[in-house]
Amino acid sequence: MKKLKKPFYFILGFLFVPVILSNLVAYILNSSDENMLVGYFALVYLIIYLSFPKLYSKDVPRRFPNKYMFYFWEYLIFFIFGVVLGLYICGFAK
């Protein structure tokens, strides 16, 4: 069961995190198209998942002793990029 735990969490996260974040951005931007940014946040999920072991090394654990806070800051940066991207797309869509 321990061998299946990590892939199970990855698949659950890949299915739910992009949808939740894109719906949140659509709600913030008051957009009717919630599926507009699902692909962007799926790519963000993959980038963060694959780059975390490299980024969270050396002196980073001293600055962020809790790895979930580091995840939070990574997602916050990409979330801000997603909001800007959503504003850009909504601005040209109208």
C-alpha positions, -999 to 999 in steps of 0.1 A, spaced: 0 0 0 29 24 7 41 20 -29 8 31 -42 4 60 -18 26 85 -38 11 78 -72 -24 79 -58 -18 114 -42 -2 126 -75 -32 115 -96 -57 130 -71 -37 162 -70 -35 163 -108 -72 158 -111 -83 183 -85 -57 210 -79 -58 225 -115 -96 225 -115 -99 242 -81 -73 269 -89 -88 276 -123 -123 279 -107 -109 303 -81 -93 325 -108 -125 324 -128 -145 335 -97 -120 363 -89 -121 376 -125 -159 371 -127 -155 349 -158 -181 325 -171 -155 301 -185 -141 281 -156 -121 258 -178 -101 286 -193 -70 280 -171 -72 243 -163 -44 235 -187 -22 262 -172 -26 250 -137 -21 214 -147 12 225 -162 20 244 -130 12 213 -110 37 192 -131 64 219 -130 62 222 -92 60 184 -87 90 178 -108 111 207 -97 105 205 -59 133 181 -51 158 203 -69 145 236 -54 141 223 -19 177 216 -13 208 232 3 198 262 25 161 263 15 150 241 44 166 266 68 144 294 54 113 272 50 115 244 76 80 233 67 80 220 31 43 228 28 50 265 32 75 262 4 47 246 -17 24 274 -7 49 301 -19 55 283 -52 17 280 -59 12 316 -48 37 328 -74 22 308 -102 -13 317 -90 -5 354 -94 9 346 -129 -24 328 -136 -45 358 -125 -25 380 -148 -28 355 -176 -66 353 -170 -68 391 -170 -49 392 -203 -71 365 -218 -104 381 -206 -92 415 -218 -87 402 -254 -117 379 -254 -142 407 -251 
